[in-house]
Amino acid sequence: MKWLRENLFGSWPSALATLAILWLAWMLVPPLVQWALVDAVWSAPDSRPCRAAGAGACWALIAEKHRFILFGTYPYEQHWRPGLGILVLFALYVASAMRRFWRARLALAWLGGLALIGWLMWGGVAGLSYVENERWGGLMLTLLLATFGIAFAFPISILLALGRRSRLPVVRALSVLWIELVRGVPLISLLFMASVMLPLFLPEGVSIDKLLRALIAMIVFAAAYLAEVVRGGLQAIPHGQEEAADALGLPYWRKTLFVILPQALRIAIPPLVNTFIAFFKDTSLVVIIGLFDLLTSIKVALGEPAWSGFGVEAYIFASLVYFAFCFAMSRYSQNLERDLERSRTHVLREN
Amino acid sequence: MADASMIEMRGVGKWFGRFQVLKDIDLAVAQGEKIVLCGPSGSGKSTLVRLVNGLEPYQSGKVTVDGIELKNDAKAIEAVRGEVGMVFQSFNLFPHLTALENLTLAPVWVRHMPKKDAEALALQLLERVRIAEQAHKYPAQLSGGQQQRVAIARALAMRPKIMLFDEPTSALDPEMIKEVLDVMVELAAEGMTMVVVTHEMGFARTVADRVVFMDQGEIVESAPPKTFFEAPRTERARLFLSQILGH
């Protein structure tokens, strides 16, 4: 009671605001619950029950189409393959999130895991039928784009950030060129260029498939953004750190690897994760070059006349999936920061 | 005698842009010799020590350290850095590593020492600077005096022949200065060649073989401490001494 009086009704304006919010909640929440849970149609072979008078949210759409949303146009009877692939990806995510697994072997696990996923998805050898990557789609495609994209863009971005601070003029100029050129255009135009223009530049007979071209465009794009984030971290390192490493005789790469980067990346965790999250959502832009990621699969599912008109449910579902991944990334980065906190404090009285 | 010189500077000049910070410096430091460099701020004394391990380039003259001529080539600089340890005013410990890891980093990654040996050496050195019980703490958890002692041990872990100190006690609270100076006095007693930039005149009196007084980029006086403190030859040195001792 005391808490209520102090925090919610402490003054006239705050009392009014509290009442207004309560009224809004009273107006909005019960109907929402009624629609989303009580009256919802959870499963149905077609959309008729959803269209009946008084029916709430049509979750049956999701139940009916979940395979398509998860795996896109991948051959139906082969869905266990991307399914298994998603499980492998999740195992890799979880292992990578645990600090005690941060060993050289983790990189090997990733290589092995990604090779396994490649085999599962493509097939063509060892008893699996070949599935061309035109047919990959859904959540699996989104995860693959995001994972591969970040896995390649991040190391490249570190090189770009270091290159931009390099004393070698050519290296510096190339890094600046990459970063500024790529940051100056929207991702959409890069994707268009990759899918439409890139083939024109390749010699006769050489072709890179659409998925790979899109992925390259996204890596090029993300690397430029991440590079500036990493550079921000690098600039926060006091010059004395570099001098101390120099004075100990550590050559450039060892100094960078053991002294500078661990500190710079730690400082850059919040903006890095910010960029990762943005990148994860940006993968949905591949729709414009005809790839079926999570969002596009949902849109296609809605395109069937039988299920048209249930866009709200479909997009709520899409939002929840995106939110789950982004929220997990965000929470993880907060935990990581707290974990590293104890040694974060800088050297006393830096001058 | 030339062979016994650990550090030799001949006619060294250095410019920051058009401003000349070091003018025609001649200085020879013999093996085992302890030099205290002093002078007003901006006199070039810090620049001079930083030159010895290649942290600063120079434009004219010649610097030789333990027979290796320091030029602008990375190999010579690397070779010299292996011989020379440096301690900074602001400690510059690596904050993401424990005290022990600060010590083992360079022996493992520069000297290719096995990790076990490097750790044994590190513990022994931390013992020597009387801080072994803090080996697994991070720099931020240590006091300034403790950090500076770790920094000294870190430099010693590379088994240097020469130790450079750039105002090692200037960033410390008064009550911590002694614990750092004590370690330095012991080091001197063991015969280390030392070049120390400091205003701790007590230290200079007891430890230095020679006090080198600099002003405006020049070496103005170079004399044994007794002579320097009791009978400075130049007006500039007298003025400087009256300023730092006169209160």
Chai-1 contact restraints between the chains, C-beta under 6 A:
chainA,res_idxA,chainB,res_idxB,connection_type,confidence,min_distance_angstrom,max_distance_angstrom,comment,restraint_id
A,G240,B,S90,contact,1.0,0.0,6.0,A-B,restraint_1
A,G240,B,N92,contact,1.0,0.0,6.0,A-B,restraint_2
A,E243,B,L55,contact,1.0,0.0,6.0,A-B,restraint_3
A,A244,B,N92,contact,1.0,0.0,6.0,A-B,restraint_4
A,A247,B,N53,contact,1.0,0.0,6.0,A-B,restraint_5
A,A247,B,M86,contact,1.0,0.0,6.0,A-B,restraint_6
A,L248,B,A106,contact,1.0,0.0,6.0,A-B,restraint_7
A,G249,B,E78,contact,1.0,0.0,6.0,A-B,restraint_8
A,G249,B,R81,contact,1.0,0.0,6.0,A-B,restraint_9
A,G249,B,G82,contact,1.0,0.0,6.0,A-B,restraint_10
A,G249,B,V110,contact,1.0,0.0,6.0,A-B,restraint_11
A,L250,B,V110,contact,1.0,0.0,6.0,A-B,restraint_12
A,R254,B,W109,contact,1.0,0.0,6.0,A-B,restraint_13
A,V259,B,F94,contact,1.0,0.0,6.0,A-B,restraint_14
A,P262,B,H96,contact,1.0,0.0,6.0,A-B,restraint_15
A,Q263,B,H96,contact,1.0,0.0,6.0,A-B,restraint_16
A,S343,B,P95,contact,1.0,0.0,6.0,A-B,restraint_17
A,S343,B,H96,contact,1.0,0.0,6.0,A-B,restraint_18
A,S343,B,Y138,contact,1.0,0.0,6.0,A-B,restraint_19
A,T345,B,A140,contact,1.0,0.0,6.0,A-B,restraint_20
A,H346,B,P95,contact,1.0,0.0,6.0,A-B,restraint_21
A,V347,B,F91,contact,1.0,0.0,6.0,A-B,restraint_22
A,V347,B,P95,contact,1.0,0.0,6.0,A-B,restraint_23
A,V347,B,P139,contact,1.0,0.0,6.0,A-B,restraint_24
A,L348,B,G144,contact,1.0,0.0,6.0,A-B,restraint_25
A,R349,B,A171,contact,1.0,0.0,6.0,A-B,restraint_26
A,E350,B,S90,contact,1.0,0.0,6.0,A-B,restraint_27
A,N351,B,S90,contact,1.0,0.0,6.0,A-B,restraint_28
